Amino acid sequence: MSPTTTKVVTSARQSPEQFADHLDEKVRRLLSEIERSEVYRSVFDPNAEPRYVATVIKYILLEIFSYGPHLTEATFTAIGRMPKSRPDIMKVMIKHDLDEVNHGEMALRDFVKLGGDEQWARSRHITPASFVMSAVVRLLADHECPFAYLGYMYPLESLSPILAERAQRQMAAKEFPNSARRFIDVHAVEDLAHSKLVRRLIEQAVEEYPEAASPIEYAFDCFTQVHPLPIWNAAMQAAQAELAP
């Protein structure tokens, strides 16, 4: 089984470590873009109204609940398409995805603790932003090189601990109840290890299947077009609508 149908190989002269470093640099650039965004600046402004901060975070948690199942199901699909001669790699990948399975429900519980309606959250259509993000990961998992999923998982796992730790500080400053921070507290710690794991998997994939580098980077680029800023912007708009006079 060929791990990719893509003929173009990205940065063929790079070592696996150099390729991972290249992705790290793209993560840093994405973080800088996030920091310049309106939604980031409005939420992390020291003078932001606590109610505004709480409401935006509430709707971000709702988005996570919305796209979470699609993300984990897409990843299981990609892993199921891996070369069947490598169950050792697949076991590590499956364990990582299993760790993520209940995170949408965890986000929903915090959404409710911040004032959200669980029945409405479970019965509504997901936002177009979450729908598009879900469609992207499902299409990548179904039709790209199976290792491409590492390209959408890496920015997700790399940014989560950074942004979650900042959210912890802001929520503490605004005197949020600790009971509404479960999702954020978990990701501020857990995703540090997950980010290192995904980087190791990327390096291993590119070492053993050099042609996987191009689809991994392609998936990275596709994913960062739809996450996190479009998701956060949808949450900000929902918060503004709720708080409007």
N, C-alpha and C positions, 0 to 999 in steps of 0.2 A: 504493500500500500504506500503510495507516495504521500508525504505529509503536506503537499501543496500542489496546486495546479498553476501557481504563478511562476512565470519564467524569469521575471526580473528579480535579482537578488540585491537587497539594499546593502551598501557599504561592504562589498565582498572582501575587501582587504582588512576589515576590522576583525579583531579577535572577539570572542564572545563577551569578554569583560569590557572591551571598548564599545561594543554595541550596546550593552546595558548602561554604560556611562553616557552614551549618546541619548538614550531614553531618559536617563536621569536629568540631563540638561533640558530636555523638552518638558519634563515635569516642572522644573524650576521656572521655565518661561511661562508655563500655564499658570503656576501659582502667582507670578507677577501680574498676569492678565486678570486673574481673579481679584487680586488686591486692588486693582484700579477700577473694578466694576462698581456700579452704583449700589447694587444689593449688598456687596461686601462692606463698602464704606458706611452704608446706612445702619447695618446691623452691628458692626464693631466700633462705631463711633462711641467714645466714652460718654457722650452726652445723650445718647439715644434713649428714648423713652422705654422703660421696662416693658410696657404693654406692647409696644411695637416689636421689640426684640422677641418677646415671647410668641407673638402671633406669626412672625415670619418663620421662626424655628418650628412652630407647630405645623405650618404648611410644608416646610421642607421634610419633616418627618412623615407627613402624609404622602408626599411624592415617593419617599423611600419605600413606604408600605406598598405603593402602587406598582413600582417597577421591580421591586425586590424579587418576587416569584419568577418574573420573566428572566431576570439576570441569572438566577441560580439554575433554572431549567435550560437556558441557552448554554450555560457552562457544562452541565451534564451532557448535553447533546454533543458539544465539541469533544469532550473527553471520550465519549463513546465512539468517536470517529478516529481515535488515535491508532497508531500502528499496534496491531494486536500482539506483536512480539515484545511489547514493552509494558507489561502489567505493573512493573515496579514503578514506573513514572505515573501511570494511571492511578495507582493506589494513593500516592501522595496528593495528586490533584483532586481526587474524589474526597479525601479527608478534608482538604482545604475548603471545597465547596460545601461539604456537609456543615462545616463550622458557620457558614453563612446562611443556611436554610431558614433559620428562625428569626433572622434579623429584621425582616419586614414586620413580623408580629411584634417584635421588641419596639420598633419605631411606632407602631400603632398604639401600643400601651402608653408611651410617652405623649403621643398626640392627644389621647384621651385625658391624660393628667393635666395637659395644658389647656383643656377646655373643649377639645374636639368631640364630635359625635361619632361613636364607633359604628352604629348602624348605617349612618349616612356614608361613612368612609368605605364600608364594605359593599354597599349597594350602588354607588355612583359609578359613572364612567370615569376612568382615569383621565387626567389632563392630556391634551395633545403633546405636551412636552415629555411626559412619561411614556406615552404611546410611541412617540418617535424614538426615544432612547431604547425602549424595549424592542422595537422593530430592528434597530441597528444591530443590537447584540444577537438577536435571534438569526438575522440574515448572515452575519459573520460566522456564527457557530454552525449554521446549516450548510453554507456554500463556500466559505474560505478554507484555507489550510486549517486543520483542527488546532494547531499550535497558535493560531492567530488570537484565540481567546485570551492568551497571556498579554496581548497588546492592549485589550480593553480593561483587563483586570489590574494591570500595573499602575496606571495613573489613579485608579479608584483606591487601591490599597496604599499607594504612596502619599496621596493627599489627605486621606481620612485622618490619620493620627495628628497631622499638623493642624488641620482645621478644627478637629474635635477638641484638641487641647486649647485652642484659642476660644472656642465656644464655651468650654468649661470656665475659663477665666471671666468671660463676659457674663455668663449666667450667674456666677458667684457674685460678681460686682453688682448685678441687678437683683440679688437676693432671691433667685429662683429656688424652689424647693428641690432638695436633692433627689426626691422620689421621681421627678420629671426629667432626670438627667441620665437614666440608665443607658439608653442607646449611646449617647455621647460619651459617657464615662467608659463604656466597654471599648468603643472604637479608638479612644485616645491611647489605649494601652495595647489592645489585641492586634491592631493593624500594624503596629511596629514590627511584630514578628511576621505577619502576613506579607508585608512589603518585602522583607528580606527573603522570604520563601519564594515569592513570585519572581524576584530577580534571579535567584538561583535556578529556578525552572527555565527562565528565559535563556540564561547562559548555557544550561545543559541542552536545551532544544537546539540552540544555534550551533553548539559544538558538534552535536550528533547529526543534525539536519540543517546544514548551512542555508539551504534554500528557504527555511522557515523565517529568516530575518525579515524579508520583505513583507510577507503578510502580517507578521507581528507588528511591524511599524505601521502598516496600513490600517490595521485594526485600532491601534493607538490613535491615529489621526482621525479616523471615523468617529471614535468614541468621544474624543475631546471636542468635536463639533456639537455634540448633543448633551454633554455632561461635563462639569456641573452647572455652568452658568445658565443655560436655558431652563434647567430644572429650578434653580434658585430664583430666576426671574419670574417664573410662573408662581412660585410661592410668594414672592414679594407682591405681585399683582393681586393675589388672593387676599393677602394680609391687608393691603391698602383698601380693597373693596369692603372687607369686613369692618375696618376701622373708620371708614368714611362717615362723615356726619349724616 
